């Protein structure tokens, strides 16, 4: 009959190499920003569309286009980020895409028209679609 020793979470945490803890924290941050990108601008859609919307386009259609552009960018990224990360390395791809995602969020904040916002949302979704890399 074997006796199992109880190991506390703090003992497991101390036994984990520091580099692995940092990698895990960065991966979780990337996943968080990926989910955050979906609805980060949602509270400001109404004001932005009222000031910069396309004449004749309804509010619902405008919000759908803005939201869809990010999701379509992520769909394209899901198919392309795997081979890119295999070629350049997962860590390099993740860091470059995280930096480009921050640039994309800044460009969204500085967008000057409806269609520029749609383009920047697509770009941010494309470079931010790194969830596939993190899961592997």
C-alpha positions in Angstrom: 0.0 0.0 0.0 1.5 3.3 -1.0 1.2 6.6 0.9 0.7 9.7 -1.2 2.3 12.8 0.2 0.2 16.0 0.0 1.8 18.8 -2.0 0.5 22.3 -1.5 0.0 24.8 -4.3 2.7 27.0 -2.9 5.2 24.1 -3.1 4.2 23.4 -6.7 4.6 27.1 -7.5 8.1 27.3 -5.9 9.1 24.2 -7.8 8.1 25.7 -11.2 11.0 27.3 -13.0 10.7 31.1 -13.2 11.0 31.1 -17.0 8.0 28.8 -17.3 6.0 31.1 -15.0 6.8 34.1 -17.1 5.9 32.3 -20.3 2.6 31.2 -18.8 1.8 34.8 -17.7 2.6 36.2 -21.1 0.4 33.5 -22.8 -2.5 34.3 -20.5 -2.1 38.0 -21.2 -2.2 37.3 -25.0 -5.4 35.3 -24.6 -6.9 38.0 -22.5 -6.1 40.8 -25.1 -7.4 38.5 -27.8 -10.8 38.3 -26.1 -10.7 41.9 -25.1 -10.3 43.0 -28.7 -13.7 41.6 -29.5 -15.7 44.1 -27.5 -13.1 46.7 -26.4 -14.7 49.5 -28.4 -18.3 48.4 -28.1 -19.3 51.2 -25.6 -18.1 53.8 -28.0 -19.7 52.5 -31.2 -22.8 54.7 -30.9 -20.9 57.9 -30.6 -18.4 57.0 -33.3 -21.1 55.9 -35.8 -23.1 59.1 -35.1 -20.1 61.3 -35.9 -18.3 59.2 -38.6 -20.9 56.8 -39.9 -21.7 56.2 -43.5 -24.8 58.1 -44.6 -27.8 55.8 -45.2 -26.3 52.9 -43.3 -28.3 51.9 -40.3 -26.8 51.6 -36.8 -27.3 47.9 -36.6 -25.5 47.3 -39.9 -22.7 49.6 -39.0 -22.1 47.9 -35.7 -22.3 44.5 -37.4 -19.6 45.5 -39.9 -17.3 46.9 -37.2 -17.6 43.7 -35.1 -17.4 41.3 -38.1 -14.2 42.9 -39.4 -12.3 41.9 -36.2 -13.7 38.3 -36.3 -13.0 37.9 -40.0 -9.4 39.0 -39.4 -9.1 36.4 -36.6 -10.5 33.7 -39.0 -7.8 34.4 -41.6 -5.2 34.5 -38.8 -6.2 31.1 -37.6 -5.2 29.5 -40.9 -2.0 31.5 -41.4 -0.5 31.9 -38.0 0.3 28.1 -37.6 2.6 27.9 -40.6 4.1 31.3 -39.8 4.9 30.2 -36.3 6.4 26.9 -37.5 8.7 28.8 -39.7 9.8 31.7 -37.4 9.2 30.1 -34.0 6.2 30.3 -31.7 7.7 32.7 -29.2 8.9 35.1 -31.9 5.5 35.1 -33.7 3.7 35.6 -30.4 5.8 38.6 -29.4 5.6 40.3 -32.8 1.9 39.8 -33.1 1.4 41.1 -29.6 3.3 44.3 -30.5 1.4 44.6 -33.7 -1.9 44.1 -31.9 -1.0 47.0 -29.6 -0.3 49.1 -32.7 -3.7 48.0 -34.1 -5.5 49.1 -30.9 -3.8 52.5 -31.1 -4.8 52.9 -34.8 -8.4 52.0 -33.9 -8.3 54.8 -31.3 -7.0 57.2 -33.9 -9.2 56.2 -36.8 -10.7 59.1 -38.7 -13.6 57.5 -40.6 -15.9 54.5 -40.5 -14.0 52.5 -43.1 -10.6 53.3 -41.5 -12.0 51.8 -38.2 -13.2 48.7 -40.1 -9.7 48.3 -41.7 -7.9 48.7 -38.4 -10.3 46.3 -36.7 -9.5 43.7 -39.4 -5.7 44.3 -39.0 -6.0 44.0 -35.2 -8.0 40.8 -35.5 -5.5 39.4 -38.0 -2.4 40.1 -35.9 -4.2 39.3 -32.7 -5.4 35.9 -33.7 -2.6 34.1 -31.9 -4.8 31.9 -29.7 -4.0 29.1 -32.1 -0.3 29.5 -31.4 -0.8 29.7 -27.6 -2.9 26.5 -27.5 -0.3 24.5 -29.4 
